[in-house]
Amino acid sequence: MSEDVRLVAWVRGRVQGVGFRWFTRAKALEIGGLSGFALNLDDGRVQVVAEGPRKGCQGLLEWLLGDDTPGRVDGVTEIWDTPRGGYDGFAIR
């Protein structure tokens, strides 16, 4: 049985203006079963919210922490929570 979770990640580094949100959405769609969004923040970070199976959210987090992202990721802060729902697919905001 796969429990659904909510991942909220704040990604810092050179992650704006490099297609980061687009690639994050593409990765979430590739993993499948995830809903949520990627949003540029005023301080230069990107916030990623993903809900779905824990395995899928963990896969997205591993991608965010890996070397395959556009730009340059200096670090990721994440929190795990229970899903809140209300997302239609995975959006770029």
N, C-alpha and C positions, 0 to 999 in steps of 0.2 A: 504494500500500500504506500502510495506516494503522498505525503502531506503537502498542501499548498502553503507557501510562505510569501512574505513581502521582503524584498531587498531594497534598501535605500543606500545608494553609494554616492559619495562626493569625490569627484576625480579632479586632482590638481596637477598642474603642469602647463604645457603648451597644448591646450585641448579645445581652444576656440579658434574658428577660422580655418580649420584644417579638415573639415568633414567628419569630425568626431561623432556628432549626434547621428548623422546619416549612417555611418558604419556601425554604431551601437544598435540602431534600429535594425539594420540588415542582419547583424549577428543574432539579435533576439528573435527575428523571424526565422533565421536558419535553425536555431535551437528548437523553436516551436513551442507552443503552449504557454508563451509568456505574454502578458499585457503590461502596459505602463507607458513610460515616456522618458525622453532625454531632454534636458533643459539647460541652456546657458545661464549662468548666474552672473550678476553684476561684478563679482570679485574675480572673475576669470575661470572659475571652476565650472564643471558640468555636473549637474545632479542627474542621476539615473535612478528611476523607480521601476522595479520589475516585480510582478506577481505571477505566481504559477508554481509548478512542482519544484521542490527544493533542488533536485538535480539540475534542472534547467537554470534556476537562479544562480546556483553555484558555478555552473559552466559559464554564465555571462560574467560573473565576478572574476573568474580565472582569466577570461579573455581581457577584461579591463586591466588586470594586473600584469598581463603578458606583454610580449614584444611585438604583437601583431596589430596594435592600435595605430591609427594615424596620429601625427603630432608626437608629443612626448609626455608620458605619464610619470609624474614625480611621486605620486602616492595616491592611495585610495582609502577613504574612511568609510566603513560600512556599518549599518545596523540591520538587524533582522527583526521582523515583527510578524504579526498575523495579517493576512490579506484584508484589505478594505473594500476591494471591488470597485466597480464603476468605470473601468477603463474599457474602451472599445479598441482592441488591438494594441499596437505599440506605436506611439506617436512621437514626432519631433515637435517640441514646443519652443 
